[in-house]
Amino acid sequence: MSPRPWNLSADVDDTDQSLERARPVLVSLHFIRTALLRRLAICVLSPVLGILIAGLYMLAFPPPHEAEASLILTTDAGSSAEAAVATNVSLLQTKTLANRAVSELGLSMTADEFLDTMKSETVGSQLLELRITGPDDAEAVRRLNGLTTVYLAFRAEQLSLQSDVLVNGLKDRIATLESEITKLAAATAKLRAEGGPDSNRKLTAASAQRGALDARIETLQQSVEDATLRNSAVVESSRVLDPPTAVAGRATRNLALGLASGFIGGTALGWGGVLFAAITSSRLRRRSDIARTTGSSVPISVGRIDPISRAWRWLPPLHAAARRRDAERERLAHALSEELMLPDRSNRLAVAVVDNAAEVSYAVAEAARSLAAQGRSVTVLDLTGRGSRGLRAALPPTPGTNVPTVLRPRGLAPLAHQAADLVPVGHWDHDEATQPSLGDATLILADLDPAIGADHLTAWTERVVLVLTAGRTSVEKVATIGGQIRGAGLELRFAAVVRTEPTDDSSGALRVGQPATSGLPRSDRHTTGLAEGTDIR
């Protein structure tokens, strides 16, 4: 029988499937809801913080109070309405008027600052509405009272100056005509004294000229009276129609708008930041994504398992939280001990951790204590980088009856491959001639790093359980470590998740048709460490 030809494409497909990473994030309503619920504290506190900041800002810079008034500004019937309105508004915006108002009111501000507190609006050709702001209602009303008084006086002054120019011009013309009449009277008296044949004709002409001058003077005098009367009418009829009053509810409305702006801004920043971080994050959170990335099932997921200090457990909320963490830690420890003690399997199990050695060490210590309580000889091999505080805190350093023994390499953990590299924790000065031995059950806590790999675990075990923390490690790192475990010939039994998010409603089971990546068959493994059942002495 001819051997089956090697199908390169099929192997490449299998490799791609085994290293399949989490699917791209699809932004749906369910995704948005899950992301917001995951950071519920931020979503709740951000609007509250926005309102608080807005309130403090408005307390430090209170919104101004406002007063309003209406003025009737009559104009000369012969002038253009548009020009009159433009003139009225222009007079209101002059620095001369502002300086007079500031001086009259006794304010400590510049003319430009006072002009910034004023607003005007023309209604029709004669009605002008004024608004002014102040630190409180009474001050705003006082300022507007002073402004209207100063403005009406200033406008009357400007209109009177304009009328006076016209009246003075007419009076100058009248004076000129009167001088001409005086000269004409002198000439007429001279003609009468001289007599002569032409005197009567000249006297008649002079009399006619005198009559014309008198008529022109009378007309000009009438114009003077008309101009004076019109100016007086415009000035006297311009007045305050609606006296200055505080705008009701203005401060309350400003306060409501400010707090609403703070609420909207805080919500936008908080929720937007949460959604942006969720969309751009490459960290694994869901059980289904972890199963897909590692190529192994995720049969167990727990919440937080690190214990709360006994000094704080007297508080009812922390006491309840501590009990929940204890229960979650016992669940993970039970799963590890059950996997370790499977029949017809090696009595050594590696608990591979990624970026969470300190927390997972408490579950490993719990599993070791549980097995020791059953009368087994238990050894915990600490291959983490700096030593796990959970093992130091939960397991005594001195070996004894039914007490788990904690061993740690003398040097770097990846370089420990034999008994001479191990030493009991807390006994670095022990007799080097006496080498430690592994017990009936051995748990290996190993902190994996993609830069180092997982080959050193083959010296101690054939089975690995990978424990991850939800939302802490990136897809690339988990996929790399999963590939290194498989490449070393180790059997990845399953993955466990710590700090599982309550919003994770996915399944940790492998998809139908997805190959499991639990390593090579046992007969084909490349074992570089101790044979099963061998004691280190």
C-alpha positions as CSV (number, residue, x, y, z in Angstrom):
1,M,0.0,0.0,0.0
2,S,1.4,3.3,-1.0
3,P,1.7,5.9,1.8
4,R,-0.8,8.7,1.8
5,P,0.9,11.8,0.3
6,W,1.6,14.7,2.6
7,N,-1.0,17.5,2.1
8,L,0.8,20.7,3.0
9,S,-2.3,22.9,2.6
10,A,-4.2,20.7,5.0
11,D,-1.5,20.9,7.6
12,V,-1.3,24.7,7.2
13,D,-5.1,24.9,7.6
14,D,-4.9,22.8,10.7
15,T,-2.2,25.1,12.1
16,D,-4.1,28.2,11.3
17,Q,-7.2,26.8,13.0
18,S,-5.2,25.8,16.1
19,L,-3.7,29.2,16.3
20,E,-6.9,31.0,15.6
21,R,-7.3,34.2,17.5
22,A,-10.2,36.1,18.8
23,R,-12.5,37.5,16.2
24,P,-12.5,41.2,15.6
25,V,-14.7,43.2,17.9
26,L,-18.2,43.8,16.4
27,V,-19.7,47.0,17.8
28,S,-23.3,46.1,18.4
29,L,-25.9,47.1,20.9
30,H,-25.0,44.0,23.0
31,F,-21.3,44.9,22.8
32,I,-22.0,48.5,23.9
33,R,-24.2,47.3,26.8
34,T,-21.7,44.8,27.9
35,A,-18.8,47.3,27.8
36,L,-20.8,49.8,29.8
37,L,-21.9,47.3,32.4
38,R,-18.3,46.1,32.7
39,R,-17.3,49.6,33.8
40,L,-20.5,50.4,35.6
41,A,-18.7,52.3,38.3
42,I,-17.1,54.7,35.8
43,C,-20.4,55.0,33.9
44,V,-22.2,56.0,37.1
45,L,-19.5,58.2,38.6
46,S,-18.6,60.2,35.4
47,P,-22.0,62.0,35.2
48,V,-21.9,62.6,38.9
49,L,-18.4,64.0,38.6
50,G,-19.4,66.2,35.7
51,I,-22.3,67.6,37.7
52,L,-19.9,68.2,40.7
53,I,-17.3,69.9,38.6
54,A,-20.0,72.1,36.9
55,G,-21.4,72.9,40.4
56,L,-18.0,73.9,41.7
57,Y,-17.3,76.0,38.7
58,M,-20.6,77.8,39.0
59,L,-19.9,78.3,42.7
60,A,-16.5,79.9,42.0
61,F,-17.9,81.8,39.0
62,P,-21.6,82.3,39.7
63,P,-23.8,83.0,36.7
64,P,-24.7,86.8,36.4
65,H,-28.1,88.1,37.2
66,E,-29.9,90.2,34.6
67,A,-32.2,93.2,34.5
68,E,-34.2,94.5,31.6
69,A,-35.9,97.8,30.6
70,S,-37.6,99.4,27.6
71,L,-37.1,102.9,26.2
72,I,-39.2,105.0,23.9
73,L,-36.8,107.0,21.7
74,T,-38.8,109.5,19.4
75,T,-37.1,110.9,16.4
76,D,-37.6,114.0,14.2
77,A,-40.4,113.5,11.7
78,G,-38.2,114.7,8.9
79,S,-35.4,112.2,9.5
80,S,-35.1,108.6,8.3
81,A,-36.3,105.9,10.7
82,E,-33.4,103.5,9.8
83,A,-30.8,106.3,10.4
84,A,-32.4,107.2,13.7
85,V,-32.3,103.6,14.9
86,A,-28.7,103.2,13.9
87,T,-27.8,106.4,15.7
88,N,-29.6,105.3,18.9
89,V,-27.7,102.0,19.0
90,S,-24.4,103.7,18.1
91,L,-24.7,106.1,21.0
92,L,-25.3,103.2,23.3
93,Q,-22.1,101.5,22.3
94,T,-19.8,104.5,22.8
95,K,-17.0,104.5,25.4
96,T,-18.0,108.1,26.4
97,L,-21.4,106.9,27.5
98,A,-19.8,103.8,29.2
99,N,-17.3,106.0,31.1
100,R,-20.1,108.3,32.3
101,A,-22.2,105.4,33.5
102,V,-19.3,103.7,35.3
103,S,-18.5,107.0,37.0
104,E,-22.2,107.7,37.9
105,L,-22.6,104.2,39.3
106,G,-19.2,104.1,41.1
107,L,-18.1,100.8,39.5
108,S,-14.6,99.5,39.5
109,M,-14.5,98.4,35.9
110,T,-13.4,99.7,32.5
111,A,-15.6,101.0,29.8
112,D,-15.1,97.9,27.7
113,E,-16.0,95.6,30.6
114,F,-19.1,97.6,31.2
115,L,-20.1,97.5,27.6
116,D,-19.7,93.7,27.7
117,T,-22.4,93.5,30.3
118,M,-24.9,95.4,28.1
119,K,-27.3,94.0,25.4
120,S,-29.7,96.0,23.3
121,E,-32.4,95.1,20.8
122,T,-34.5,97.5,18.7
123,V,-38.2,96.8,18.3
124,G,-39.6,98.9,15.5
125,S,-38.2,102.4,14.9
126,Q,-38.7,103.9,18.4
127,L,-38.6,101.1,21.0
128,L,-35.3,100.0,22.4
129,E,-34.9,97.1,24.9
130,L,-31.9,97.1,27.2
131,R,-30.5,94.3,29.3
132,I,-27.6,94.4,31.7
133,T,-26.0,91.8,34.0
134,G,-24.8,92.1,37.6
135,P,-23.7,90.0,40.5
136,D,-27.2,89.9,41.9
137,D,-30.7,91.1,41.0
138,A,-30.6,94.3,43.0
139,E,-27.2,95.4,41.5
140,A,-28.4,94.6,38.0
141,V,-31.5,96.8,38.5
142,R,-29.4,99.6,40.0
143,R,-26.9,99.5,37.1
144,L,-29.7,99.5,34.5
145,N,-31.4,102.5,36.3
146,G,-28.2,104.4,36.1
147,L,-27.6,103.4,32.5
148,T,-31.0,104.6,31.3
149,T,-30.7,107.9,33.1
150,V,-27.2,108.5,31.7
151,Y,-28.2,107.4,28.2
152,L,-31.3,109.6,27.9
153,A,-29.3,112.6,29.1
154,F,-26.4,111.7,26.7
155,R,-28.8,111.3,23.8
156,A,-30.6,114.6,24.6
157,E,-27.2,116.3,24.7
158,Q,-26.2,115.0,21.3
159,L,-29.5,115.8,19.8
160,S,-29.4,119.3,21.3
161,L,-25.9,119.9,19.9
162,Q,-27.1,118.9,16.5
163,S,-30.1,121.2,16.8
164,D,-28.0,124.0,18.2
165,V,-25.7,123.9,15.1
166,L,-28.8,124.4,12.9
167,V,-30.3,127.2,15.1
168,N,-26.9,129.0,15.3
169,G,-26.6,128.9,11.6
170,L,-30.0,130.3,11.1
171,K,-29.3,133.0,13.7
172,D,-26.1,134.0,11.9
173,R,-28.0,134.3,8.7
174,I,-30.6,136.5,10.4
175,A,-27.9,138.7,11.8
176,T,-26.4,139.1,8.3
177,L,-29.8,140.1,6.9
178,E,-30.4,142.6,9.7
179,S,-27.0,144.2,9.0
180,E,-28.1,144.5,5.4
181,I,-31.4,146.2,6.5
182,T,-29.4,148.7,8.6
183,K,-27.2,149.6,5.6
184,L,-30.3,149.9,3.4
185,A,-32.0,152.2,6.0
186,A,-29.0,154.5,6.0
187,A,-29.0,154.6,2.2
188,T,-32.7,155.5,2.2
189,A,-32.2,158.4,4.6
190,K,-29.5,159.8,2.5
191,L,-31.6,159.7,-0.6
192,R,-34.4,161.5,1.1
193,A,-32.0,164.2,2.2
194,E,-30.5,164.8,-1.2
195,G,-33.7,164.8,-3.2
196,G,-33.6,164.9,-6.9
197,P,-35.4,163.6,-10.0
198,D,-34.4,160.0,-9.4
199,S,-34.9,159.9,-5.6
200,N,-38.5,158.7,-5.7
201,R,-37.5,155.8,-8.0
202,K,-34.6,154.8,-5.8
203,L,-36.7,155.1,-2.6
204,T,-39.3,152.8,-4.1
205,A,-36.6,150.2,-5.0
206,A,-35.1,150.5,-1.5
207,S,-38.5,150.0,0.1
208,A,-39.1,146.9,-1.9
209,Q,-35.7,145.5,-1.0
210,R,-36.4,146.2,2.7
211,G,-39.6,144.3,2.5
212,A,-37.9,141.3,0.9
213,L,-35.2,141.3,3.7
214,D,-37.9,141.5,6.4
215,A,-39.7,138.6,4.9
216,R,-36.6,136.4,4.8
217,I,-35.7,137.3,8.4
218,E,-39.2,136.3,9.5
219,T,-38.9,133.0,7.7
220,L,-35.6,132.3,9.3
221,Q,-36.9,133.2,12.7
222,Q,-39.8,130.8,12.1
223,S,-37.3,128.1,11.2
224,V,-35.4,128.7,14.4
225,E,-38.5,128.4,16.5
226,D,-39.5,125.2,14.6
227,A,-36.1,123.6,15.1
228,T,-36.0,124.4,18.8
229,L,-39.5,123.1,19.2
230,R,-38.8,119.9,17.4
231,N,-35.7,119.2,19.4
232,S,-37.5,119.9,22.6
233,A,-40.3,117.5,21.6
234,V,-37.9,114.7,20.7
235,V,-35.9,115.1,24.0
236,E,-39.0,115.5,26.2
237,S,-40.9,112.6,24.6
238,S,-38.0,110.1,24.9
239,R,-38.4,108.3,28.2
240,V,-38.3,105.0,30.0
241,L,-41.3,102.9,29.0
242,D,-40.8,99.9,31.2
243,P,-38.7,100.6,34.3
244,P,-35.7,98.3,35.0
245,T,-36.7,95.0,36.6
246,A,-34.8,91.7,37.3
247,V,-35.4,88.9,34.8
248,A,-37.2,86.3,36.8
249,G,-35.7,82.8,36.8
250,R,-32.5,83.9,34.9
251,A,-30.1,82.6,37.6
252,T,-32.1,79.4,38.1
253,R,-32.1,78.8,34.3
254,N,-28.3,79.4,34.2
255,L,-27.8,77.0,37.1
256,A,-29.9,74.3,35.4
257,L,-28.1,74.7,32.1
258,G,-24.7,74.6,33.8
259,L,-25.5,71.4,35.7
260,A,-27.0,69.9,32.6
261,S,-23.9,70.7,30.6
262,G,-21.8,69.1,33.3
263,F,-24.0,66.0,33.3
264,I,-23.8,65.7,29.5
265,G,-20.0,66.4,29.4
266,G,-19.2,63.9,32.2
267,T,-21.4,61.3,30.6
268,A,-19.8,61.8,27.2
269,L,-16.3,61.6,28.5
270,G,-16.9,58.7,30.8
271,W,-19.0,56.5,28.5
272,G,-17.0,57.5,25.4
273,G,-13.7,56.6,27.2
274,V,-15.1,53.2,28.2
275,L,-16.4,52.5,24.7
276,F,-13.2,53.7,23.1
277,A,-11.1,51.5,25.4
278,A,-13.3,48.5,24.8
279,I,-13.2,48.9,21.0
280,T,-9.4,49.4,20.8
281,S,-8.5,46.8,23.4
282,S,-6.9,43.6,22.3
283,R,-7.2,41.9,25.7
284,L,-9.1,38.7,26.2
285,R,-12.2,39.0,28.4
286,R,-14.8,36.4,27.2
287,R,-14.6,32.7,27.7
288,S,-15.4,32.0,24.1
289,D,-12.5,34.2,22.9
290,I,-10.1,32.5,25.4
291,A,-11.2,29.1,24.2
292,R,-10.7,30.1,20.6
293,T,-7.3,31.6,21.2
294,T,-5.9,28.8,23.3
295,G,-7.6,26.0,21.4
296,S,-8.8,24.4,24.7
297,S,-12.0,24.5,26.6
298,V,-12.6,26.8,29.5
299,P,-14.7,24.6,31.9
300,I,-14.2,26.8,35.0
301,S,-14.3,30.5,35.5
302,V,-14.3,32.2,38.9
303,G,-14.4,35.8,40.3
304,R,-11.7,37.3,42.4
305,I,-9.8,34.8,44.5
306,D,-7.2,36.9,46.4
307,P,-8.1,37.0,50.1
308,I,-9.1,40.1,51.9
309,S,-7.0,41.0,55.0
310,R,-8.6,39.8,58.3
311,A,-8.1,43.3,59.6
312,W,-10.9,44.5,57.3
313,R,-13.3,41.6,57.4
314,W,-15.2,43.0,60.3
315,L,-16.9,45.4,57.9
316,P,-20.1,43.8,56.7
317,P,-19.5,44.5,52.9
318,L,-15.9,43.3,53.0
319,H,-16.9,40.3,55.1
320,A,-19.4,39.2,52.5
321,A,-16.9,39.9,49.7
322,A,-14.3,37.8,51.6
323,R,-16.7,34.9,51.8
324,R,-17.4,35.1,48.1
325,R,-13.7,35.1,47.3
326,D,-13.0,32.2,49.6
327,A,-15.7,30.2,47.8
328,E,-14.4,31.1,44.4
329,R,-10.8,30.2,45.4
330,E,-12.0,26.8,46.7
331,R,-13.8,26.1,43.4
332,L,-10.6,26.8,41.4
333,A,-8.5,24.8,43.9
334,H,-11.0,21.9,43.7
335,A,-10.7,21.8,39.9
336,L,-6.9,21.8,40.1
337,S,-6.8,19.0,42.7
338,E,-9.3,16.9,40.7
339,E,-7.2,17.3,37.5
340,L,-4.0,16.4,39.4
341,M,-5.4,13.2,40.9
342,L,-7.0,11.8,37.7
343,P,-6.4,8.0,37.7
344,D,-3.8,6.5,35.4
345,R,-2.2,9.9,34.9
346,S,1.0,11.5,36.0
347,N,0.8,12.8,39.6
348,R,2.3,16.2,38.5
349,L,0.4,19.1,37.1
350,A,1.7,22.5,36.0
351,V,-0.5,25.5,36.6
352,A,0.7,28.0,34.0
353,V,-0.2,31.6,34.8
354,V,0.2,34.7,32.7
355,D,0.5,38.1,34.4
356,N,-1.4,36.8,37.5
357,A,1.0,34.6,39.5
358,A,0.3,36.4,42.8
359,E,-3.4,35.9,42.7
360,V,-3.5,32.3,41.3
361,S,-0.9,31.2,43.9
362,Y,-3.6,31.4,46.6
363,A,-5.7,28.8,44.7
364,V,-2.6,26.6,44.2
365,A,-1.9,26.8,48.0
366,E,-5.6,26.0,48.7
367,A,-5.4,22.9,46.4
368,A,-2.2,21.8,48.1
369,R,-3.7,22.1,51.6
370,S,-6.8,20.2,50.5
371,L,-4.7,17.3,49.2
372,A,-2.5,17.3,52.2
373,A,-5.6,17.2,54.5
374,Q,-6.5,13.9,52.7
375,G,-3.2,12.4,53.9
376,R,-1.2,12.8,50.7
377,S,2.3,14.0,50.5
378,V,2.1,17.2,48.5
379,T,4.8,19.3,47.0
380,V,4.4,22.7,45.4
381,L,7.1,23.8,43.0
382,D,7.3,27.6,42.7
383,L,8.7,28.5,39.3
384,T,7.5,32.0,39.3
385,G,9.9,34.9,38.7
386,R,9.9,36.5,42.1
387,G,8.2,34.0,44.2
388,S,4.5,33.9,44.9
389,R,3.3,35.8,47.9
390,G,0.2,33.5,48.0
391,L,2.4,30.5,48.6
392,R,4.5,32.3,51.2
393,A,1.4,33.5,53.1
394,A,-0.8,30.3,52.8
395,L,1.8,27.6,53.2
396,P,4.3,27.3,56.1
397,P,7.9,27.2,55.0
398,T,8.8,24.3,57.3
399,P,8.0,20.8,56.0
400,G,6.0,18.5,58.3
401,T,3.4,15.9,58.5
402,N,0.5,16.6,56.2
403,V,1.9,20.0,55.4
404,P,2.7,20.8,51.8
405,T,6.3,21.4,50.9
406,V,7.2,24.4,48.9
407,L,10.2,24.1,46.7
408,R,11.9,26.8,44.7
409,P,14.8,26.8,42.3
410,R,18.1,28.2,43.5
411,G,18.6,30.3,40.4
412,L,16.4,31.2,37.4
413,A,13.3,29.1,37.2
414,P,13.7,28.2,33.4
415,L,17.2,26.7,34.2
416,A,15.9,24.3,37.0
417,H,15.8,20.8,35.5
418,Q,17.0,18.6,38.3
419,A,16.9,18.0,42.1
420,A,20.0,19.9,42.8
421,D,18.3,23.1,41.6
422,L,15.6,22.9,44.2
423,V,15.6,24.1,47.8
424,P,12.7,24.3,50.3
425,V,11.4,27.8,50.7
426,G,12.7,29.4,53.9
427,H,15.6,26.9,54.1
428,W,18.2,28.4,51.7
429,D,21.0,27.3,54.1
430,H,19.9,23.6,54.3
431,D,22.3,20.7,54.0
432,E,23.1,20.6,50.3
433,A,23.9,16.9,50.6
434,T,20.2,16.2,51.4
435,Q,18.1,16.8,48.3
436,P,14.4,17.3,48.5
437,S,12.0,14.8,47.1
438,L,8.7,15.2,45.3
439,G,5.6,13.8,47.1
440,D,2.6,11.8,45.9
441,A,1.2,14.9,44.3
442,T,3.1,17.8,42.8
443,L,1.7,21.1,41.7
444,I,4.0,23.3,39.6
445,L,3.2,27.0,39.6
446,A,4.9,28.5,36.6
447,D,4.7,32.1,35.3
448,L,5.1,31.8,31.5
449,D,6.7,34.5,29.4
450,P,6.7,34.4,25.6
451,A,10.4,35.4,25.6
452,I,11.3,32.2,27.6
453,G,8.8,29.7,26.4
454,A,7.5,26.6,28.1
455,D,10.2,24.0,27.3
456,H,11.5,24.0,30.9
457,L,8.1,22.6,32.1
458,T,8.8,19.3,30.4
459,A,11.4,18.5,33.1
460,W,8.6,18.4,35.7
461,T,5.3,17.5,34.1
462,E,3.4,16.5,31.0
463,R,0.1,18.2,31.8
464,V,-0.6,21.9,32.0
465,V,-3.6,24.0,33.1
466,L,-3.5,27.6,31.9
467,V,-5.1,30.1,34.2
468,L,-5.8,33.6,32.8
469,T,-7.3,36.8,34.2
470,A,-10.1,38.3,32.2
471,G,-9.2,41.6,30.6
472,R,-5.5,41.5,31.5
473,T,-3.6,39.7,28.7
474,S,-3.6,40.4,25.0
475,V,-4.7,38.0,22.3
476,E,-1.2,37.9,20.8
477,K,0.5,36.9,24.1
478,V,-2.0,34.2,25.0
479,A,-1.8,32.7,21.5
480,T,2.0,32.7,21.6
481,I,2.0,31.0,25.0
482,G,-0.5,28.5,23.9
483,G,1.6,27.7,20.9
484,Q,4.7,27.4,23.1
485,I,3.0,24.9,25.4
486,R,1.9,22.8,22.4
487,G,5.3,23.1,20.8
488,A,7.0,21.8,23.9
489,G,4.9,18.6,23.7
490,L,2.9,19.4,26.8
491,E,-0.8,18.5,27.1
492,L,-2.9,21.6,27.6
493,R,-5.8,20.1,29.6
494,F,-8.0,23.1,29.9
495,A,-7.9,26.9,30.6
496,A,-9.4,28.6,33.6
497,V,-10.4,32.2,34.0
498,V,-10.0,34.4,37.1
499,R,-12.0,37.6,37.7
500,T,-14.6,36.6,35.2
501,E,-16.8,39.5,34.3
502,P,-20.5,39.2,35.2
503,T,-21.4,40.4,31.7
504,D,-19.6,37.4,30.1
505,D,-22.5,35.2,28.9
506,S,-20.4,33.2,26.4
507,S,-19.5,29.5,26.5
508,G,-16.0,28.2,27.1
509,A,-16.6,25.1,25.0
510,L,-14.7,24.6,21.7
511,R,-16.7,25.1,18.5
512,V,-17.8,22.1,16.6
513,G,-15.1,21.1,14.2
514,Q,-12.4,23.1,15.9
515,P,-9.4,20.9,16.8
516,A,-8.4,20.6,20.4
517,T,-4.8,21.5,21.0
518,S,-4.0,19.5,24.1
519,G,-0.6,18.4,22.8
520,L,0.8,15.3,21.2
521,P,-0.2,11.8,22.2
522,R,1.5,10.5,25.2
523,S,3.5,8.0,23.4
524,D,4.9,10.6,21.1
525,R,5.9,13.2,23.7
526,H,9.4,14.4,24.0
527,T,10.0,14.2,27.7
528,T,13.2,15.9,28.9
529,G,12.5,15.7,32.6
530,L,11.9,13.0,35.2
531,A,10.1,9.8,34.3
532,E,6.7,9.3,35.9
533,G,6.9,7.9,39.4
534,T,10.6,8.8,39.9
535,D,11.6,10.2,43.3
536,I,14.2,12.9,43.6
537,R,16.6,12.0,46.4
